[in-house]
Amino acid sequence: MTSVEERRPRALLAGASRRWVRALPWALAFVLCVALLPTTIQVLTADYGLNGGVAAALAVAQAAPLLLAVVQPLRAWYVIFAAEVAGALVLLTVDFEDRLLWPFPPMQIVGYVGLCLALGLRERRRTLIRVWLVTAVANVALGFAARHGFGAGDLLFTILGGVALLLGGAFRERSDAQRRLAEQETISEAERGRRTLLEERARIARELHDVVAHHMSVITVQADTAEYRHDGLPPEMREEFTTIAATARQSLGEMRRLLGVLRNEEAQGELVPQPGLAQIGALAEATARASGPVEFTPCDADVPEAVGLSAYRIVQEALANVVRHAPGAHTRVSLSVSEPEPPAGPRLTVLVVNGPPPDASGGPLEASGTGHGLVGMRERVRIIGGTLDAGPLPDGGFRVAALLPLTGTDLT
């Protein structure tokens, strides 16, 4: 069913967003058909002296297919062009005044111009060139059979038809280019979002590796030195400590090989202790010096390193956004640990709230953001099982609130 629907021809401008634009081709085709049908009969009989029955047949063949041109303009062109040529040959059998256009009377030119516009909106450039060449050849060839002479005015059929084909084709190619550009921008934006998420995940993995690697090294050293620090250990306990040390070294080696995949060449210098809650105060002080007043409420609780690192990065990104988008705004940074509430355990609350920028701040340093910082925040919180709420405030400020669980996240 879907394949049949995809092959079914669509009306011209059927993809337009506005209803009146979609209805425009049908309205124009109907007006042309209704106007040209009686006009053609009248002109062919009264001015050219053609038989009424023949004139009516030619009028129907030349005007009625204009309705088909809304959906299948090329097929309509076959019918109308054949009828136009046939009409020109039929007019050779009657005697008409020299002042009248031949081989194509004015009403036929009007209908053909509308048909060429429909062709330009639907067909490819190669098809349009072929249509125009066939039109020109037929027009010139019929000119050799003219009984009253053949002038430049008799080429209006070819000239105006070519202009209509050119305009319709230019409009279609411009619309196609805009559509492809919009599609490419959509794809590019999706790719940028996906790349940002992957980069943030790789960064988080690198930082967590440094946290875990430190504790694995401590385990290895303690297991290796246990027999020297404790006298009189039984042989089976010494063997168990040796196994623990060997397993820890093996795990540490595997983690370092994994890190080699995640860490690029520019990130080789990141093997340093990762920041935590103790370093957030320095962030607040630096922001206060660079942007505006920052009120900081510290927390001295002992939290897992993964939680401390996530809290630090969330505050770091939130304060960076304040500097970029609300310089000079009063900012409040608060860290606190909530009491355990079954079934949830204790949680670290990270809150960063800034007011609107003052009028004298000169405006934001960046008019718009990419949203990549929020992506990184949400990914960090998601990995350790927390929740994040971020969004604008009614007064023009911004609020970032994260709840980070303190149980089940200790990677030590």
PyMOL commands that set and color helices and strands:
alter all, ss='L'
color gray80, all
select helices_A, chain A and resi 2-7+19-46+52-66+68-70+73-91+106-122+125-143+152-229+235-262+265-270+277-290+305-325+359-361+372-383
alter helices_A, ss='H'
color red, helices_A
select strands_A, chain A and resi 294-297+331-337+347-354+387-392+398-405
alter strands_A, ss='S'
color yellow, strands_A
deselect
rebuild
show_as cartoon
